[in-house]
Amino acid sequence: EGAIAEIAGVAYRHEGKIVKNAPRFISNLDEVPFPARHLLPLHLYDRSIEFLSVKPVDNMSTARGCPYHCAFCETKQLWGNTCRTFSPQRVVDEIVHLMTNYGTKGIYFINDNFTIRKKETVELCTLIRKNKLDIEWVCDTRVDLISRDLLKEMKTAGCKTIWFGGESGSPRILKKLNKGVTLEQTEHALKMCREEGIQTACSFLLGIPGETADDMKATFKFARKIDPDWCRFNIFVAVPGSALYDEVMQKGLYDRIEDFAAYVKTDDFNYESLLEVQRRFHRDFNKSPKRILRKIRREGFFTVLKKSPKYFGG
């Protein structure tokens, strides 16, 4: 047991208990081989995404770790609090591999903070243009990690949509989430994207411990104000490894556990009422004439008609 206890990255059983040693992370991610996509039955997958007009679309990860401290997130527990990235050339090599071997036309970069290293992001965009890669892509990032000049670089390299985590329209709840951004920063980021011709998607949380009905109304009002092209209102789930998970466990706020998800209850709401709020927010957000016309221009009349229950909460 003594020798095993000194090996980082190992978990083992000792005297009936599970012991986890200190984590061991890969410092040079370029040493990691491409994912074994050849083992997947890709013909069974749709390989499309609503944020891009092309198909097929595949996912790529270009970094691990996060230096931020969002109270709802477990990323640091999984990958550590230091951001490690694949080099821009390694990312381009994988894009070429996907295009050559799988006919990929679109990429969803699934990193939490795609633009966290501006210099590397610009270098990646330069390499995509230099190699004349005809690819469209989507990325996730924070509202405080973009700038107008960076958006211009991304746009010319094929970026079509950026997904932001808005989280809440209530300053009080946003502070509780320890996101480290303001509503004004979020509003400014989406405005810049719109002006530079990049579509936006934004997600918000409902049912955060301590949240009230007025806080949720503020979130919906803010979502309508910033007007992203896509908007998701997600019910908060306390994820093990996050700060809020510890809080709900200590306060006994779990209402039910189902399919590995625990939903929070408070004096203001339970899970059923949250579901109704979520449905109403999605329906009301998408039913304005301006948004309907925008969807028709983007996706075509018959596509929108076919998806109308999804869009309008029917």
Secondary structure per residue as TSV (DSSP state, phi and psi in degrees):
chain	resnum	aa	ss	phi	psi
A	1	E	-	360.0	-34.2
A	2	G	T	-61.1	-43.8
A	3	A	T	-68.0	-41.8
A	4	I	G	-63.9	-37.0
A	5	A	G	-63.0	-18.4
A	6	E	G	-93.1	-3.7
A	7	I	S	-93.9	114.2
A	8	A	T	-68.2	144.9
A	9	G	T	85.0	13.4
A	10	V	-	-116.4	139.4
A	11	A	E	-120.0	142.7
A	12	Y	E	-155.9	167.7
A	13	R	E	-100.4	131.1
A	14	H	E	-137.5	119.5
A	15	E	T	52.8	43.8
A	16	G	T	81.6	2.0
A	17	K	E	-118.9	150.4
A	18	I	E	-84.9	125.6
A	19	V	E	-115.0	130.1
A	20	K	E	-115.8	122.5
A	21	N	-	-77.2	173.4
A	22	A	-	-58.0	144.4
A	23	P	-	-68.3	158.1
A	24	R	-	-130.6	114.2
A	25	F	-	-103.8	150.8
A	26	I	-	-77.3	119.3
A	27	S	S	-79.1	-38.0
A	28	N	-	-105.7	95.7
A	29	L	G	-67.7	-18.5
A	30	D	G	-64.2	-16.0
A	31	E	G	-75.8	-15.7
A	32	V	S	-77.0	127.3
A	33	P	-	-70.0	165.3
A	34	F	-	-59.3	147.8
A	35	P	-	-56.3	146.4
A	36	A	-	-80.1	66.1
A	37	R	G	-66.4	-21.1
A	38	H	G	-65.7	-15.6
A	39	L	G	-84.6	-9.9
A	40	L	S	-89.0	140.3
A	41	P	-	-79.2	75.2
A	42	L	G	-59.4	-23.5
A	43	H	G	-66.9	-15.5
A	44	L	G	-88.6	-6.4
A	45	Y	S	-102.9	144.8
A	46	D	-	-70.8	-35.8
A	47	R	-	54.3	46.8
A	48	S	-	-134.3	163.9
A	49	I	-	-148.7	141.0
A	50	E	T	-67.6	-17.3
A	51	F	T	-83.5	-6.9
A	52	L	-	-128.9	149.2
A	53	S	S	-89.5	-11.8
A	54	V	S	-96.2	167.9
A	55	K	S	-158.9	139.3
A	56	P	-	-82.7	155.1
A	57	V	E	-119.8	138.3
A	58	D	E	-127.9	158.2
A	59	N	E	-91.8	149.2
A	60	M	E	-141.5	142.4
A	61	S	-	-109.7	133.6
A	62	T	-	-121.0	6.2
A	63	A	E	-161.2	162.5
A	64	R	E	-139.7	146.1
A	65	G	-	93.4	156.6
A	66	C	-	-150.5	129.9
A	67	P	-	-87.0	-2.0
A	68	Y	-	-89.9	173.9
A	69	H	-	-131.1	40.9
A	70	C	-	-60.5	131.4
A	71	A	T	-70.5	-17.5
A	72	F	T	-97.8	-3.1
A	73	C	-	-109.2	144.9
A	74	E	-	-109.9	7.2
A	75	T	H	-55.0	-40.9
A	76	K	H	-61.7	-34.0
A	77	Q	H	-68.3	-31.7
A	78	L	H	-81.4	-45.6
A	79	W	H	-121.1	-0.7
A	80	G	-	89.6	169.3
A	81	N	S	-100.2	14.5
A	82	T	S	-112.3	127.8
A	83	C	-	-79.9	122.8
A	84	R	E	-116.2	133.6
A	85	T	E	-123.0	151.6
A	86	F	-	-71.1	147.1
A	87	S	-	-67.8	152.4
A	88	P	H	-54.0	-39.0
A	89	Q	H	-65.8	-39.2
A	90	R	H	-63.2	-38.5
A	91	V	H	-64.5	-45.2
A	92	V	H	-63.0	-40.1
A	93	D	H	-59.3	-40.0
A	94	E	H	-71.9	-36.1
A	95	I	H	-60.7	-46.5
A	96	V	H	-60.7	-41.5
A	97	H	H	-59.3	-44.0
A	98	L	H	-65.9	-44.9
A	99	M	H	-64.4	-39.8
A	100	T	H	-74.5	-42.5
A	101	N	H	-97.4	-22.2
A	102	Y	H	-127.7	5.9
A	103	G	-	65.7	24.1
A	104	T	-	-63.3	133.4
A	105	K	-	-117.0	-14.2
A	106	G	E	-140.5	149.8
A	107	I	E	-128.8	135.8
A	108	Y	E	-108.4	108.3
A	109	F	E	-79.4	112.0
A	110	I	-	-94.1	16.5
A	111	N	-	-64.6	151.5
A	112	D	S	-67.6	-38.6
A	113	N	-	-134.2	73.6
A	114	F	T	-58.2	-35.2
A	115	T	T	-99.8	22.1
A	116	I	S	-63.0	-30.0
A	117	R	S	-114.0	96.9
A	118	K	H	-58.5	-44.2
A	119	K	H	-59.1	-43.4
A	120	E	H	-69.4	-35.9
A	121	T	H	-63.5	-44.3
A	122	V	H	-63.0	-41.3
A	123	E	H	-63.0	-41.0
A	124	L	H	-61.5	-45.7
A	125	C	H	-60.4	-40.5
A	126	T	H	-62.8	-43.1
A	127	L	H	-66.8	-37.5
A	128	I	H	-61.3	-44.3
A	129	R	H	-68.1	-43.4
A	130	K	H	-61.0	-38.0
A	131	N	T	-86.9	2.7
A	132	K	T	52.9	46.1
A	133	L	-	-81.8	115.2
A	134	D	-	-84.3	81.5
A	135	I	-	-137.1	140.2
A	136	E	E	-104.3	150.8
A	137	W	E	-151.5	159.6
A	138	V	E	-123.7	148.4
A	139	C	E	-142.2	161.8
A	140	D	E	-107.5	140.5
A	141	T	E	-160.9	179.1
A	142	R	-	-92.8	154.4
A	143	V	G	-69.6	-20.3
A	144	D	G	-95.4	12.3
A	145	L	G	-117.0	21.9
A	146	I	-	-127.8	160.4
A	147	S	-	-145.9	166.0
A	148	R	H	-63.7	-42.5
A	149	D	H	-67.2	-33.9
A	150	L	H	-67.8	-41.7
A	151	L	H	-59.7	-38.9
A	152	K	H	-62.7	-43.3
A	153	E	H	-60.5	-46.1
A	154	M	H	-65.2	-41.9
A	155	K	H	-58.1	-46.9
A	156	T	H	-72.2	-12.7
A	157	A	T	-99.7	6.4
A	158	G	T	108.7	1.9
A	159	C	E	-68.1	124.6
A	160	K	E	-107.6	-32.3
A	161	T	E	-145.4	142.8
A	162	I	E	-122.1	132.0
A	163	W	E	-99.4	126.9
A	164	F	E	-116.1	147.7
A	165	G	E	-93.6	101.4
A	166	G	E	-76.5	-36.1
A	167	E	E	70.5	-54.7
A	168	S	-	-158.4	151.5
A	169	G	S	-99.3	4.7
A	170	S	-	-101.2	117.9
A	171	P	H	-55.6	-35.3
A	172	R	H	-65.0	-45.5
A	173	I	H	-70.7	-38.1
A	174	L	H	-59.7	-38.5
A	175	K	H	-67.4	-40.0
A	176	K	H	-62.0	-36.0
A	177	L	T	-73.4	-11.1
A	178	N	T	58.3	37.1
A	179	K	-	-70.1	-33.1
A	180	G	-	81.8	18.3
A	181	V	-	-132.6	166.0
A	182	T	-	-111.7	164.8
A	183	L	H	-61.7	-35.9
A	184	E	H	-64.3	-38.0
A	185	Q	H	-65.3	-41.2
A	186	T	H	-63.5	-46.0
A	187	E	H	-60.6	-42.6
A	188	H	H	-66.4	-39.9
A	189	A	H	-63.0	-44.8
A	190	L	H	-68.4	-33.7
A	191	K	H	-64.3	-43.7
A	192	M	H	-62.2	-44.4
A	193	C	H	-59.1	-44.7
A	194	R	H	-60.7	-43.1
A	195	E	H	-68.2	-27.6
A	196	E	T	-94.6	4.4
A	197	G	T	79.4	24.7
A	198	I	-	-108.7	128.7
A	199	Q	E	-70.9	157.4
A	200	T	E	-129.4	146.6
A	201	A	E	-126.9	145.7
A	202	C	E	-142.3	137.9
A	203	S	E	-117.9	146.7
A	204	F	E	-131.8	155.3
A	205	L	E	-105.0	142.7
A	206	L	E	-124.4	138.7
A	207	G	-	90.5	26.8
A	208	I	-	-70.2	140.0
A	209	P	T	-52.9	128.5
A	210	G	T	90.1	-6.7
A	211	E	-	-76.4	143.3
A	212	T	-	-111.6	172.1
A	213	A	H	-61.4	-36.2
A	214	D	H	-65.5	-36.5
A	215	D	H	-62.5	-42.0
A	216	M	H	-65.5	-40.4
A	217	K	H	-61.5	-38.0
A	218	A	H	-64.3	-36.6
A	219	T	H	-64.6	-45.3
A	220	F	H	-64.4	-43.2
A	221	K	H	-61.3	-40.7
A	222	F	H	-68.1	-40.1
A	223	A	H	-60.0	-42.6
A	224	R	H	-64.8	-34.6
A	225	K	H	-68.2	-45.9
A	226	I	H	-81.2	-21.2
A	227	D	-	55.7	59.5
A	228	P	-	-69.3	160.0
A	229	D	S	-67.5	-32.9
A	230	W	E	-131.1	146.2
A	231	C	E	-142.2	135.2
A	232	R	E	-124.0	130.0
A	233	F	E	-107.5	107.6
A	234	N	E	-105.0	141.2
A	235	I	E	-78.1	127.2
A	236	F	-	-61.2	133.2
A	237	V	B	-124.8	127.8
A	238	A	-	-75.3	114.8
A	239	V	-	-95.4	127.8
A	240	P	T	-53.7	135.2
A	241	G	T	101.9	-11.6
A	242	S	S	-98.5	158.3
A	243	A	H	-64.0	-38.4
A	244	L	H	-70.2	-26.1
A	245	Y	H	-61.7	-45.3
A	246	D	H	-61.0	-38.1
A	247	E	H	-65.4	-47.8
A	248	V	H	-69.7	-29.5
A	249	M	H	-68.3	-42.9
A	250	Q	H	-66.4	-36.1
A	251	K	H	-92.1	-3.1
A	252	G	T	63.3	43.0
A	253	L	-	-90.2	1.4
A	254	Y	E	-72.5	131.6
A	255	D	E	-94.1	-46.4
A	256	R	E	-153.3	153.9
A	257	I	E	-119.6	123.5
A	258	E	E	-150.3	129.6
A	259	D	T	53.8	41.8
A	260	F	T	66.3	15.4
A	261	A	E	-119.0	133.4
A	262	A	E	-112.1	124.5
A	263	Y	E	-104.7	135.0
A	264	V	E	-80.0	142.4
A	265	K	-	-117.7	146.4
A	266	T	-	-139.4	-175.7
A	267	D	S	-68.4	-22.3
A	268	D	S	-91.3	-23.0
A	269	F	-	-160.9	162.3
A	270	N	-	-125.9	-175.6
A	271	Y	H	-63.2	-41.5
A	272	E	H	-62.9	-41.1
A	273	S	H	-69.2	-33.1
A	274	L	H	-64.4	-41.5
A	275	L	H	-59.1	-41.3
A	276	E	H	-66.6	-41.5
A	277	V	H	-61.8	-43.7
A	278	Q	H	-60.4	-46.5
A	279	R	H	-61.4	-44.4
A	280	R	H	-65.3	-41.9
A	281	F	H	-62.7	-45.5
A	282	H	H	-63.1	-43.4
A	283	R	H	-63.4	-50.3
A	284	D	H	-69.0	-32.5
A	285	F	H	-66.8	-37.8
A	286	N	H	-92.6	-7.5
A	287	K	-	-92.9	-0.3
A	288	S	S	-68.1	144.2
A	289	P	H	-54.4	-38.0
A	290	K	H	-62.1	-42.2
A	291	R	H	-72.5	-36.9
A	292	I	H	-62.8	-44.3
A	293	L	H	-64.2	-38.3
A	294	R	H	-62.4	-42.2
A	295	K	H	-66.5	-39.0
A	296	I	H	-64.5	-42.8
A	297	R	H	-62.9	-36.5
A	298	R	H	-80.8	-39.7
A	299	E	H	-117.6	-13.5
A	300	G	-	96.0	148.1
A	301	F	H	-61.2	-47.7
A	302	F	H	-70.6	-31.5
A	303	T	H	-65.2	-44.8
A	304	V	H	-64.0	-40.9
A	305	L	H	-62.5	-42.0
A	306	K	H	-64.0	-36.0
A	307	K	T	-94.1	9.4
A	308	S	H	-56.0	-37.6
A	309	P	H	-61.1	-37.4
A	310	K	H	-66.8	-43.1
A	311	Y	H	-73.5	-38.7
A	312	F	H	-111.1	8.6
A	313	G	T	78.0	20.4
A	314	G	-	-80.7	360.0
